Amino acid sequence: MDFIKHQLDGYGMSEQTVFYLSNIIMVVLISVVCILATIITKKIVLRMIIHLVQNNKYTWDNIIVEKKLFHKLSHLVPAIIIYYSAYVFPSVRGLIEKAALTYMIVVMISALNALLNAMEAIYRTFEVSKIRPIKGYIQVAKIALYIIGGIVVISNLIGQNPLIILSGLGALSAVLMLVFKDSILGLVAGVQLSSNDMVRVGDWIEMPKYNADGNVIDITLNTVKVMNFDKTITMIPSYALISDSFKNWRGMQASGGRRIKRSVYIDTSSISFCTEDMIAAFEKIHYLTDYMTTKVDEINEYNMERHIDTDSKVNGRQLTNIGVFRIYILQYLRNHPKIHKDMTLIVRQLASGDNGLPLEIYAFSNDTDWEAYEAIQADIFDHIFAVASTFGLRVFQNPTGHDIARLKDSTDYVRQY
């Protein structure tokens, strides 16, 4: 500063002009130094560290780089330069040092938070993490870090000992907890919701206790606002999402597949062994041609090897219309353009009951949109209901008034003739 002032005095400027101009020049110089130091740190030092990390035999240090610990620490460089340059400006030295120190504390809090995240990620690479998780302890450490960091920042700004602030907070804690109970609960819940990534704006959540079933449109300190599919809006307390159970459909939307789980009930009296005519007819069905050829040869070979008398259908192995129908549905779904091929696809029988034999379709559509999903599901079951009779099967349905009236008309006709 003295050198700059001496140079400016040589131009015959007034004392006030020299003062302002020298300060501007020093600010520019310090800014240039900070920019150069930042560039050197990020472009050279950080790249060297990352190169060393990526080219050694250890894997845990890669996680530290992924959590950007060194990137966060690099922000300390310009703050340190500014802090130690504050003496150049005696009139505002205290203010500059406080601002720089506050920034360094915030950066250190951010770096320690990244270090805790890295420790958790490294721990998860070990098998013991599945039995003894430490995520809860890490979260407690983060809360303590934020509280201590906040107190240190405030004490630095007001120029007081942090212990004085702690003692004052201790005396007011009972009153604060009583007055701001909901806000404190909401704050704690918000931290947990955010750190655990439990819910985001736009998520479809379902919480029957609060009659909530729709998309999250807003998350505030105290409430989570949900627009239900009937266009009503439900307000859920933030802490309720921590203390109570709710369903988040984000995983389904992110996976790209939506589950179809529905049964077709078959009248058990229509189930039978396949006749020669039925087998011949089934072989003409596109999705069954290869299956029927292979299966018939396999069954014939099995029965011949064991000298089984096939005149009686009870003996040996036989094809049934319900079994062929199940395979047909499976092949139909595998070739359906709207079914997700990389997810579970099962057609199975459930335990029969009063409503017949349930044939359950368990599959995933490749479109998660509600309207498209319902259309896909309806299209599939339209087809299944329509083709059931082709296999000699009847879909079960309890008698209706029309069925009883028709039966009565048939009985009256028989009696008449």
N, C-alpha and C positions, 0 to 999 in steps of 0.2 A: 504493500500500500504506500509506504514512504517513497519507494522508487517511482511509482506511478505519479504520485503527487509532485515529486521533484521534476519529472519530465514535463508534466502539464504546466508547472510554474514557468518553465522556459518559454511558453507561448504567450505569456503576458495575460493570462486569464485571471479573473477575480477569484478571491478565496472561496466564495460560496459555489461558484461554477466548478472550481477544482474539486471541491468536496463531493458534490453530486456526481460529477463525471468519473472521478476515481472510484466511487462506490459502484457505479454502473459497470465500469470496466472489470472490477474485482468480481462482481456477480457473474458477469459473462465468462470470465476466466475459470471461476470455480465450477460453473455449469459445464464448460467444455471439458474440464478435468473429470467431472462426474460422468459425463457421457462417454469419454474415452475409457475410463476405468470400467464402466458397465459393459462396453463393447468387448474390452479385453477379457473381462470375467466370463461373459456369456459365450463369446466366440472362440476363445482359446482355452481358458482354464476349465470351463464346464465340458467342452468337447474332449479335452485330455482326460478328465475324470471319467466321463462316459465311456471313452475308448478303453481305458484301463479296466473298468467294471465289466464291460462286455467281452473282454478277451482274457479273463481269468477263469479258473476252474470252479469258482464259487457261484452259487445262484442267488443267495440271499441278498447280495449287494445289488443285483438287477432289480429286485423289488424296491429297494430304497430309491433307485433312480426313477422307477415307474411312479412312485409316490411324490416325485419332484422335490425331495428334501434339499438337494444341492441347488436347484433352481430358486427355491425360496430363500436360501441363505445368501445367494448372490445379490439379493436386494439390500443387503447390509452395506455393501461397498460404497455406494453414493452417500448413504446416511452417515457412515463413519467419516467420510471426507468433509461433509457439511458440518458435522459436529465439531471436528477439530479445526475447521476454518472459521468458526463463529467468533473467535477473538479478534478477527479483522474488523468486525463491526461492533465496537464496544457499546454503542447505544442500544442495540437490540440483541446483544450476545445471549442474554438469559433466555429470551424468547426462542431464538434459533436453536439453542442447545436443548431446550425442553421439547420443541417440535421434532428435532432429529432423534432424541432419545425415545420419545413416544413412538415414533415410526419404527425404531429398532426393536422396541419391546413387542410391538404388534407383529413384526416380521419373525421374531423369535417364537412367539406364541404359535404362529402359523407353521413354522419349521418343526416345533415340538409336536404339534398336531399331526403333521406329516410323518414324523418319526414314530408316533404311536400307531398310526395306520400301517406303516411298514412293519412294525413289530407284530401286529395282529396278522397281517398277510403272511409273514414269514412263519409264524406259529401255525397257521392253517396248513402249511405244506407238510407238517408232521402228522402221523396217524393219531397221536395222542390228542390232537385238537378236536377230534370227533367225540372223544370221551370226556375231556376236560376243556371245554371252550373258555376263552378268556375275554370274549367280546364285552361282557358286562363289566369286567374290571377295567378294561380299556376305556369304556364310556365314563365310568366314575373318575378315572384319571383325567379325562378330557374336561369334565365338569370342573374338577378342582383346578385344572390348568387355566380355564377361562376365568374362574372366579379370582384366582390369585393374580392372573394377568390384568384383569380389569382393575383390581385394587391398586396394583403397582402403577398402572397408567394414570389413574386418578390422582394418586399421591404425588406422582411426578409433575402433573399439570398444576396442582395446587401448592406444591412445595412442602408437603407435610409427610411425616413418617407414616408408612403403611399401617403400623400398629395402632395409630390414633384412629384411622378409618375403621379398622377392625373392631376396636372397642366401641366406637359409635354405632356401628351396625349391630353389634351384639345387644346394645340397649334398646334399639328400635326393632329388632327382629320380631318380637311378639306382636307388636302393633302392625308391622308391615305384613306379616303372615295373615292376620285377621282381616285387614282391609283389602289386601290384594290376593286373597286366597284363590279365587278363580283364575286370576291372571297368572299367578305362580304355577298353578296346576297346568294351565294352558301352555305356559312357557316350557315347563319340563316335558309335557307331552309333545310339544312342537319339536323340541330338540331330539326326543326319541324317535318321533315319526320321520324326521329328516335324516338322522344318522342311520336309522335302520332301513330307510327308503321304503317305508310301509305304504305310503299313499302319496300320490301326486295329483296336481290339477289335471283333469282329463281322464283320470282312472274311473273305471266302472266298479263301484263297490256295492255290496249288498249287506245290509244290517237290519234283520227283521225286528229287533227290539225297538228300533226307532222308525220302523216302516220306511226305511231308506233303500231304494233300489234304482240306481241311476248313476250319472256321471258327476264327479267332483268338479265344481265350478269355481270354488274359492276356498282358501285355507287361511284363517286369521289366527290371532293369538288365542282366542277363546272358543271359536267354532269352526267346523268344517261344513261348508254349504254344498248340498247335494241336490241336483235337479233330477227328480225321478222321471221315469219314462212316460208318466201321465202328465208331465209338465208341472207338477207340484214341486215345491222346494222344501227340503227337510234340513233343519239345523241340528247338527250333532256336536255336542261338546268335545273339544279336542282330546281331553283326558279320557273320554269314553272309548276312543279308538285304542287306547292303551289298556284300559281296565277290562273292556268287554271284547267279545269276539266279533269279527266281521270278515266278509269274503271280498277279496280284491281279484277282479277278472283280468288284470293287466297281463299276467302270465299267459293266459289264453290268447289275448290279442297280440302279444309279442311273438308267440309261437307260430302264428299263421294258420292254426287249425282249431276248429271248434267241434266239440264232441257231439256225436249223435248216439243216443242210447235209448232205443225204443224197441218194444216187442210186438210181434204179430202173433195172435193167439190162434192156433190151429185146432180144429175139431178132431179129437183123437179117433173118432169113429171113421174118419176118412183116411187114416194112415193104413197102408197096406204094402205087401211085397210087390215089386215091379214084375209085370207080365212081359212076355216077349214083345207084344205090340207096344207096350209102354217104353221098353228099352229101345225099340226101333224108332219110336217117335222122339225120344230124348236125344238120340244120336244125331238127329237133324237140327237140333238147337245149337247155334253157333258157339255159345260159351261152354257147352257140354260135350262137344264132339270128341275132343282129345281125352277128356276125363272118362267118358263112357267106354271108349275103346280100351283104354288102359285098365279100367276097373273091371270090366267084364272078362277080359283075358286073365287078370289076376285071380278073380273069383273062380273061374272055370279051372284054372291050373290048380288052385288050392283044393277044390272039390275032387278033381281027378286023382291027384296024388294020394288022397285019403280014401278013395273009392267010396265016395258018399253018394247015396241014392238021392238024386235031385228031383225025383218025381214028387216028393213031398217038400214043400217050401220050408218046412220046419228044419229039415236037415241041412247041414253045412252052412255056407255063407250065401246070403242073398242081398240084392239091392232093394232098398225101400224108397217109396216116393218121397218121404220126408227127408231122407238122407240126400237124395239127388237134388231136391228143392233147396236144401241148405247149401250145397256146393254151388248151385246155380246163383243163389243170392251173393255168395262170396265172390264168384267170378264176375258177376255183374258189377259189384262195388269196386273190384280191382280195376275194371275197365271204365269206370265212370269218371268223366273228366273233372268233376267237382269234388272228388274224394282225395284227401291228402294221402299220398302213397308212402310217405316216410313215417307215418304214425300208426298206432295200433289199429288193426282191422280184424275183427272177429265176428263170426256168426255162430251163435251157440244156443243150445237148448237149456232152458231153466226147468225147475221142478214143475211138473204138471199140477193143475189144481181144478177148481170148479169152472174156470173159464177156458179149459183146454190146455194145450201144450204151448208155452211161450217160446217163440223163436226170436231171440234177441239180436238186434243189429248193434254192434259197438264199433263205431268208426269216427273219423274226423273229416269235416269238410275243409276245403282249402280256402274258404272265404269266411272271415269272422264277422262280417257285417250282418246285423240281425235280419234284415229283410232278405238278403241273399241266402242266409243260412236256413231260414224257414222255407224258402222256395226250393232249395236243394233237398231238404228233408221231405217235404211234401211230394216232390217229384219221385223220389226213391220209393216211398211207400205207396204212391199211386200205382207204380209199376208192379210192386210186390203183390198188392191186393188183386191186380188184374190178371197176373200170370199164375196165381195159386191154383186155379181150376185146371190149368194145363197139366199139372202134375197130379191131378185127381184128388186134390186137397180142398177142404172147405175152411174158410176163416170163421172162427167161432164168434157167435153173436147171441146174446140172450134173446129169447122170444119177445117180440113186440106185439102190440095190439093188432097190427096188420097180420102177423103170422097166425095169431089165435083165430082171428076172423076168417082167414083163408082156410085154416084147418077145419073150422066149423062148417064152412060152405062145402068143403070136400066131403065131410061126414054126412051132411044133409043130402048131397047128391047121391052118395052110395045108398043111403037108406031109401031114396026115392026110386032107384032102379034095382 
